[in-house]
Amino acid sequence: MDDQKEKDKVLAKASMWVSSRRAKAVAKGPEKERAQSRHHQDGNELAEAVEKLEKSFLQGST
C-alpha cells in the first residue's frame, strides 16, 4: 500500500475513534458498555494503522 493510502487509513481510523469517544461520553445504561467496548476496539484499530504507517516510513527511509 502506498504512503497516501496508509495516511488516509490512519485518518479514517482516528475519525472513527473520535466518534466512538463521543458516543461513549453520552451513552447511558446498557448502551454505555457497548459504547466503551466499541471505543476500545476503535483505539486498537487506530494503533494498528499507526504502527503500519510508522513501519512504512521506516522502510522508506532506509
Protein Blocks (a to p, Z undefined) as FASTA:
>chain_A
ZZklmmmmmmmmmmmmmmmmmmmmmpgcjllmmmmmmmmmmmmmmmmmmmmmmmmmmmmm
ZZ
